Amino acid sequence: MFVDRVKIHVKAGKGGDGIVAFRHEKYVAYGGPSGGDGGNGGDIVFEVDEGKSTLLDLRYHKRIAAENGVNGKTKKMAGAAAKEVVVKVPQGTIIKDAQTERILADLTRHGQRAVIARGGKGGRGNFHFRSSKNTAPQYSELGEPGEEKDILVELKLLADVGLVGYPSVGKSTLLSVVSKAKPEIADYHFTTITPNLGMVQVPDGRSFVMADLPGLIKGASEGKGLGHQFLRHIERCRVILHVVDMGSHDGRDPLEDYRIINEELANYEYRLTERPQIVVANKMDIEGAEENLKRFKDAYPDADVYETTAIIAEGLDPVLYKAADLLEVTPQFPIYSEDEELSEGVLYKFEEEKPAFHVHNMGNGMWKLTGEELERVFKTSKMNNEEDFIRFSRKMRMMKVDEALRDAGCQNGDTVCICNIEFEFIE
């Protein structure tokens, strides 16, 4: 089964907790605090495996989770970091955030890896909080939670040349003749319902990968027929072979077919019409094909047209030579904008600093605090004893949470909610 689009949930591991411990040994003077740090949580990593050709494995694993880091130990010993979870995917896989549609990774090379969900950092043990004023701290940090998100995993075939055209115009036949691929060939529409790849050898020794893609119909760019299931696979192709049935075998007009398919390519989002296009005038052995070809050339004088009869391999060599020539001068077409951060290097951008928290008035003396920084501080803070609460209150004061609540109108005795935990505001 060919699967090229899967939605899954990934959850990285939580960092291990730091611990509170003290060293009391006969010959160790001033042993003091010795609580170790927690280990980091496991990452979720996607890696390209050339042996895979489909996302079928992920279809049956809709939730992928990594292990949590181990808690710290005594004698300042850190807990073990959790192992990363490696997910093998085919070349050409793209991973997107399901909520924002932002591209997280574009995996095109064998062995290429991308961390999709990063594990939480381990919490610090009480050894880190000793000072001249507090030589026996009773405080340690909790491990940070790992990243958790829904992602879309899409496979977009890595082919140099893509065959497009209406159903039953001879695309599968052409691929079977010029390569060793064995696509299904039959006398009915949508025989090809999954993409087929074939390695094409040009007579002069050059070679390239050709993809036979499911047939297009009017409205494909809007999802009709096989719609986007087809179009996503042509996004990486650098040259398009537009196969047209000049014999009008199904009673359609070749000129209208050509116009409609190009409209669908133009309406799709990834600039498909910018790719060089070769028109393959197929089925020239059928009566009426010569007249249709003359009409076609009159209507589209700028089109690069080659006459072929794919079923008997007639006229295909010039097409292969032309495709190979175009591939030598045609660059790759990126499937993401320049604003997307997919470079392996570091891209520095100016971004306004996000506020550490937001204050929301829920009415009736209820207030809610939200924000990534605030929630991170809260989730890594223990609330077991008086020292824990004092330290947490000090952190809130340093973040100016008290001041922001007063400015918003919070009164003595009001209830403040952080991560579904309620506190009483006291002046």
N, C-alpha and C positions, 0 to 999 in steps of 0.2 A: 504494500500500500504506500502510495506517495503522499506524504503529509508535508505541507510547506508553510503552515501558519498555526501557531499554538499560543495560547494564553496560559501562563503559569504564575504561581505565587512563590516568591523566594524570600527566605528569612535567614539572615546571617546569625551567627552565634553571639550570645551575650558574653560580655567580659566577666571573668571571675571576680569575686569580691575580695577586697583586702581584709585582713583580720587584725584583731586586737590581741596582742600577746606580749608577755614580758619574760625576760631571761633571768632565771634564778638558778645559778650553779655555784658550787662551793668555791671554786678557784677563779671565778669570773667576777671581778669587782665592777660595780656599777653596770650590771648587765643591761638594765633599762629596757625600753620597748624593742620588740623584735618581731613584730607582725609583718609578714611578707605580702607582696603584691599579688593580685589575681592575674591569671593568664588571659591573653586576648582571645576573643571569640573567633570562630572559624569564618572565613570568607566564602562567598559563592563565586566561583570562577568559571567562565565559559572558555573553552579551548577548541580550536579547529582540529578536526580529525579527517584526513583525506579519505579514510575508509568508509565514511558515512555519506549517504546521498539523500537522506530524508530526515524529518524531525519526528519520525514515528515513535521513537523511544520516549520523547517528552510528552506525547499525547497521553500516555498512561502514567505519567508522573507529574500531576498538576501542582504538587506542592514539594518544594525542595528546601530543606532546612539543614543548617550546619550545627555542629555541637557547640556547647558553651565552653568558655575557658574554665579552668580549674581554679578553685579558691586558693588564696595564699596560704602559706604554712608558717610554722614557728621558725625561729632562728633566721629570720629575714629571707626565708626561702620563697621564691615566687612560684605560683601555680603554673602548671603546664599550659601552653597555648593550644587551642583546639586546631585540628587539621582542617585545611580548606577542603571544600567540596568542589570537585572538578566535573563540569558537565561537558561532554563531548558533542560537538555540533559539526555539520558539514561546512565546507568552504562556501562563502557567499551569504552567511547568516547575519542578519541584522537584529539587534535587540533594542527595543523601545520601551520607554516608560508607558504603561498602559493608561495612566491618568493624563499625562501631559503630551504624549506622542513624541517626546524628545528622544532622539537617537542616543543610546547609551554606548553602543559599540557596533562597529562594522568589521566583521571578521572575514578576511579574504585570503590570508596566507596560512599555509600548513604550520601548525604549532602556535599560531597567534593566540594570545590569551587576553582576557579582559575581566577585571573584578567588577561584577555587577552589583553585589551587595557586600558591604564591608562589615566585618565583625566588630563588635564593641571593644573598647579598650578596657583592660583590667583595672580594677580599683586599687588604690594605694593602701598599704598597711599602715598601722599606727607608727611605725618606725619613721615615716616621712614627716610626721607632725610634731616631733619632739622639739623643744626649744628651751632656752634658759629659764623661761617663765613657767613652762609646762613640761617638766621632765618625764612625766608619766601620762601621756595622752591616752584617753579612753575612746579615741575616735579613729575610724578607718572609713574608706570609701567603698561604695557598691560599684560593681562593674557596669559600664555603659551598655545599654541595649544595642543589639546589632540592627543594621538596616533591614527593613521589611517593606516589600513593595510587590505590586502586580506588574508583570512585564509581558510584552508581546514579542515572540520570537518568530521571525520571518526568514524564509529561505528564498534568496533571489539568485537564480542560477548564474554561474560564471561562464558565460558563453561569449565568444567574439562576434559571431554572426547570428542574427535571429531571423527566423522565417515567419512572416506575417501574411495574413490574407484570409478571405472568407473560408468557411468549411468546404472540404472536398475540392480544393483547387489544385491539389497535388503536392502539398508541402511534405507530407510523410513519405511519399514516393520519391521525391527529390533527395531527401536525407538518406533514404535506404540505398539509393544508387551511388551517391558520392561518398558514403562512409559505410562502416560495418554495423551501424545501428540497425535494429530490427523493430521499428515502430509498427503498431497495428495499422493495417491498410484495408479499407473496405469501402463499399459503394454506398455509404450513408453519412449524414452530417454528424459532426462531433465524434468521429471515430477516435481521435486523439483527445483524451480528457486529462492527461498529465504530460508535462514537458518531456521530451526525449533529447538526449545529447549524443552527438557523434563527432569523432575526430576525422576531419577532412584533410586528405593529402592532395595538394596541388601537383600537377605533373612536373613542375620545375623544382620540387623538393620542399617547398614551403608547406606549412600546415596551420590549421586553426580549428577551434571548437565551434560547431554549429548546433543551434537549438531549434528543434521542431516544436512549435508552441501551439496550444489549442486555438482553433479558429475563432476569429472575431466576428461579431455581428454589430449592427447598428445599436448604439447605446451601451457598448461595452465599457466605455470610460465611466459610465454611471452604475456599473455593476451588472448589466444585463448579460444573459448568456453565462459564459465563464468569466466575463468581466475582469475584475481586478486580479482574479486567480491567474489569468494570463498575463496581464500587463506588468505585474511586478517582476516577471522573469525576463522582460526585455530591457529593464532599466540599466543593466550592466553591459548590454550589447553595444558594440561600437559601430557596427554596420548592419543595416536592415535589408534583407531580401524580401521584396514585396511580390509575392506570387499571385498572378492574375490569370484566371481561366479565360483565355481568348476564344475558346470554342463555345462559350456560353452553354456548357453542358447542362446546367441546372436552369437555364432560361433567364439568368440574370444578365444585366448589361455590364460588360467589363469596365466601362468608363465610370458607371455609377458605383461599382464595387470599389474601384481605386479611390474615388472621391470620399466615400463613406469611411473607409479604413483610415485614410489620412486625417480625416476630421476627428476620429476617435483617438488617434495618436496625439494630435494637437491638443485635445481636451484633457489629456492625462497630465499629471503634475510634474513629471520629470523631464521635460524638454525633449521628448522623443523625436520630434520633427527636426531637431538640430543634427541628428545622426545622418550620415550619407546613406542614400537609399538606392538600391538597384532594383529595377522592375524586371521580373522574370515572366515573360509572356509565354505561359505554359499551354499545353494541349494544342499546339499548332497543327497537329495532324487532323483535327476535326474540321468538317466542312463549315465554312463561314469564318474561320479564324483569321484568314488573311484580310478580309474586309474589316473585321473588328480591330485588327492591329493597325490598319491604315487610319481608321477613325480615331483610335487612341493616340497615335503619333500626331495627328492634326490637332487634337484637343490638348495634348500635353507635349509640346515640342521640346521642352527642356528635360523631360524624363530620360533617364539612362536605361533604354529598353534592350533586352536580349531575348531572342526567340528560342524556345526550347520545347522539347517533347520529353518530359522526364521519364516516362514509362519505358522508353527505349534508349535513354541516356543520350539523346541528341541535343547538341548545342550547349552542354553544361560546362565544358572546359573554359570558354571565354568568361562565363559567370564566375567561376572559381578564381581565375587569374585576376579579374577585376576586384573581387572581394579581398583577395590577398594584398593587392596594391593599395586599396583604401585603408586596410588595417595598418599598413606601414606608416601612414601619414595622419591617421586619426587618433587623437589622444583619448585617454579615459574620460568618461563623463561622470563627475561625482554625483552621488545620489543624495547628498546633503548639502546644505548651504554653507557658505564660508563662515557663517556665524556659529556653526555647530563646532563644539570642541572635540574633534576626533583625532587631532594630531598626536603623534607619539611624543612630541616635545611638550613644552609648557607654554600655554597661551595666557598672557597676562592682559586682563581687561579691567577698565575702571568701572566699578560698581558701587553704588551708594551703599553705605553701611546699613544693614538691616537692624531695626531696633531689637533689643534683647527680649522684649516682652510687650504685650498689648493689654490694656485694661478694658474690660467690658462690664458695663453696668447692666445687670440682669433684672434690676428692680426689686423692691421690697427688702432693701438692705442686703442684697446678694451681689457679689462681685466675682468676676472670673478673670484669671490671668492666663494668657497663652503666649507662646513664643518658643522657638527652638532652644535658644540659650538658657532660658529660664527652666524649661522642662528637663534639659540635660542636667542642670545643676540639681534639680529636685530628685531626679531618678537616681543620681549617684550619691545622694545624701542619706545616711542612716538616721532613723528617728527612734532610737532605743533607750536613750538616757538623756539626762539634763544637758550634758556636754554636747550631744548631737544637736539638740534643739538650739542651744546657744550659738553653735557654729553656723547652723543653717540661718538663723536670724541675722547673724553678722553678714553672711553672704547676700541676703536680701537687701540689707541696708546699703552695702557697697554697690549693689546694682540699682539703688535708688528706687526700690519698689515701694517703700513706705511713702516717699515723697510723691510718687506718681499717684498712689491711691488717694492721698489727701487732696492733691490738686483736682482729682476727678470727683471729689465729693464724698469719699468714704468716711463714715463716722465711727466713733468708738462703739464697739459691740457688733458692728456689721460682720457678715460672714464672707470670707474670701476663699475661693475655690481654686486649687492648683492640681491639675491632673486627677480630678474627681475626689480629691482629699480636701476637706473643709477646715479652715482655721478661723479663729476669732480675732478681729482687728482690735488691738488695744493701744490707746494713746499713751 
